[in-house]
Amino acid sequence: MGGTYYSQESPQLPVFVERGSHFEKGDTLYIIEVMKMFNKVVATFSGTIDAVLVDSAVVVRKGQPLFKVTPDERIVEEDPAERARRI
């Protein structure tokens, strides 16, 4: 059993994020409803929404992708040999 995904707080209000939206760390991305409890989910990093993968008011499960996102910070993987040498 999952929860219901909502892209906006009410039908009269705009969606939190949509394709092309830029969000900052701490911004609300969506609401998830589980057992009549509505929880706002906030961003843990800043970035841009490349695609929204689900429609509003549908049941989603844990681990299901909801968005494709490009983070603002570029992730650089460290070479294991370089890490071992540094340590």
Buried (B, 14 or more C-beta within 10 A) or exposed (E): EEBBBBBBBEEEEEEBBEEEBEBEEEBEBBBBBEEEEEEEEBBEEBBBBEEBEBEBEEEBEEEEEBBEBEEEEEEEEEEEEEEEEEE
